[in-house]
C-alpha cells in the first residue's frame, strides 16, 4: 500500500465576497455552510462524487489507490468521456 496516498479530502466553505468580508475570507457555518456544501454536491453529481457533510465541512472519502477508477476526459474541459464516443 502507498503510505503517501490521500484517504479523504475536507472541503471548508468560505465567504469570499469582498464587499461583505472586506478582503478577509470568512469560514461559513450553519445554514450558510450547508447551502454551499449542498450546491457543491449538486454540481458534483455528474462526476459521481458525494460530499458527506459533517460539522460544517464536506468530506470526500477516497477509495484505496488500487481500487480507484481514473476518469477519462474529452476536449480538456473536465467532462467524463462518453462510452460511445470514438
N, C-alpha and C positions, 0 to 999 in steps of 0.2 A: 504494500500500500504506500502511496505517495504521502509522506508526512507533511508536505507543503501544500496540500490541496485544501481549498475552502470547503467548509461544512455548511455554512449558511451565510446569508447576506442580510444585514439590517438596513432598513430604509427609515431615515429620520425626516419627517415632513417639516419644511421650513417656510416661513413667510419671508419672501424676498422682494415684496413690493416696496420699493424705496420711498414712495410717498407716505406709506404707513410706518415703515421701520427706520426711516432716515439713515439708510446705508448700513444698518446693523441687523443682519438677518436674525430672525427670532424663531425658536423651536415652537411648533404648534402642538397644542394639547387638546384633549376632549373632542368636542364635535368638529372643531376645525381640522384637527389631525385626522379624524375618522373620514371626513369628507375628501381630503386629499388622498388618503390611502385607498379609499374605495374607487376614486377616479383612476388611480394607477392600476388597480385590479381590473377595472373595466377595459382600460386601454391595453392591458397585457393578455387579455383572453385569447387573442389571435396567436399568441406565442405559447399558449398552454402553460403560462406562468401564473402562479397564485401567491399573493402575499397572505400570510397568516398575521392578523392584526392582534398585537399583544401590547398592552401598556403604552398606547400611542405610538407604536413603532410597527413597521411592516417587516416580517421575517420571511425570507425565501429559504426553504430547506433544499439544499443541493443533494443530488444523489451522488454516491461514490463515483470517482472519476472513471472507473472501469465500467460503470453502468450508464454513463451519460451518452445521450444521443446528440451528436453535433449537427445543428441545423444547417441546411444548405440555403444560401441566399441568392436571389436573382437581381440583376441590374444594380447591385451595390447599394440598394436602398433599404436593406434590413428586412425585407419581406421574405418569409419562407418560400422556397421554391415549390411550385405546384407539381404534383406527382406526374401529371400527364404532359408536362412541357418538355419539348426536345432539349 
